[in-house]
Amino acid sequence: MPHYYFAIASKKFLVDTEPVEEILRERTNYYKSFDKDIDFWFVTNPKFISLPEFKNLKIKIPNPPAAIISLDQQFIRWLKLRIGFVAIGDFKSESLE
């Protein structure tokens, strides 16, 4: 079962306030230059936030939520430092969301 890491905040914050599109575009170009498979996704209304273990987190995130999900824990930690006002965590699941 894959282990996913995430940075989550309100969609408005990630799309309108922070340069997430630019960050993800740069990361995509970096991966392409090294012929590396993309291991991150931008997801709106992620389903994992409804899991019981994220009950408290769901209450704190204004609706609608959005998340950057990755298989790379270091990337998510870097995002937390770069963006700041996001919550980070992880989950295991057969599906991405």
Secondary structure as GFF3:
##gff-version 3
##sequence-region A 1 97
A	DSSP	beta_strand	3	10	.	.	.	ID=ss1
A	DSSP	alpha_helix	11	12	.	.	.	ID=ss2
A	DSSP	pi_helix	13	17	.	.	.	ID=ss3
A	DSSP	alpha_helix	20	33	.	.	.	ID=ss4
A	DSSP	beta_strand	40	44	.	.	.	ID=ss5
A	DSSP	three_ten_helix	47	50	.	.	.	ID=ss6
A	DSSP	three_ten_helix	52	54	.	.	.	ID=ss7
A	DSSP	alpha_helix	55	60	.	.	.	ID=ss8
A	DSSP	beta_strand	65	70	.	.	.	ID=ss9
A	DSSP	alpha_helix	73	83	.	.	.	ID=ss10
A	DSSP	beta_strand	87	92	.	.	.	ID=ss11
###
